[in-house]
Amino acid sequence: MIAIPPVRNLPAPPAGLLPISTANIVVAVRNSGEEQRLASYLKGSFSALLVPSIPGIYKILAIRQVDAIIIDTGSFPGEATYLCAELKTSREFGHIPVILLFPTTSARLRIQCLEAGADALLEKPYSKTHLLAQIRNLDRNRTRIREYFAQPHSDQPSPGTDTAAFAPAANPGFLKELNHLISNNLSNADLNIDLLARLMHMSRPTFYRKLKATTQYSPLELINSARMKKAAELITRTDHTIAEIMHMAGFRSRSNFGKAFYRHFHLSPTDFRTKHGAS
């Protein structure tokens, strides 16, 4: 059995200095000089966790929501690129951006890093500005998918739309499959996180962490948003009665459907049809 060393939080930022982000960054590094440099660069900007081993990375991923992983290839010669490829092809962790640090003199290693699927490469020596810019750029890519889900649902593409166009770096295969499953099961009033996790072939905790990290929405929020969007489409584009639409959107109670619809659109289903229905 592999012993997993303890994980250390970076020192807290000085009093009065608010963190720029609460993102959790896993930093895999063994070299003390590199560790000090990264600690200095990330301090006050991100919540960073230093791990000196590969098992330590997986320990953190199993219990925490992680927003990015930085791996020093010099600390794990021969292992860093393999680890990156394993993470990026993983169903559970493929959505997490991976940044690899490598020496400028090694063109071969650079190619290996690219082939491993790293989201960003940083040549040594690198500056604090460059490191933070890379992290924030990756976060901006993921923000696109959050904005997609936050749009007014009557304006969103229909369920099943290829979300890759909205967030190319946010594991679009996962999101496309999830959209498809939600869309195909909306009429099921028992659709919930447990059913979605089973359909996605993931454990409940892993599915929740992955979805939350990718979209910032919980499964329940996503399901409810999809139900409201479907209801709005049916109300404005079909002649189905409100009672029929209620069941098609996965509601058992007319009262609950009306309340949920009003909270979302600030109109009753009947008034929404009057205002937005086809003339």
VENWO-V514357 format. One line per field, one symbol per residue. ss: DSSP state (H for helix, E for strand, C for the rest). phi: phi as a letter, one per 40 degrees, with the letter a starting at -180 (. if undefined). A space follows every 10 residues. Layout:
ss=???
phi=???
This chain:
ss=CCCCCCCEEC CCCCCCCCCC CCCEEEEECC CHHHHHHHHH HHCCCCEEEE ECCHHHHHHH HHHCCCCEEE EECCCCCCCH HHHHHHHHCC CCCCCCEEEE EEECCCHHHH HHHHHCCCCE EEEECCCHHH HHHHHHHHHH HHHHHHHHHH CCHHHCCCCC CCHHHCCCCC CHHHHHHHHH HHHHCCCCCC CCHHHHHHHC CCCHHHHHHH HHHHHCCCHH HHHHHHHHHH HHHHHHHCCC CHHHHHHHCC CCCHHHHHHH HHHHHCCCHH HHHHHHCCC
phi=.ccbcccbcc dccddgbccc acccbcbcab cccccccccc ccdgbacbbc bcacdccccc ccbbcbbabb bccccbdgbc cccdcccccc ccbccccbbb cacdcbcccd ccccccgdca bbcccbcccc cccccccccc cccccccccc cdccbcccdg dccdccacbb fcccccccdc ccdcbccccc cacccccccc fbcdcccccc ccccbgbcdc cccccccccc ccccccbbbc cccccdcccg bcbccccccc ccccbgacdc cccccbccc
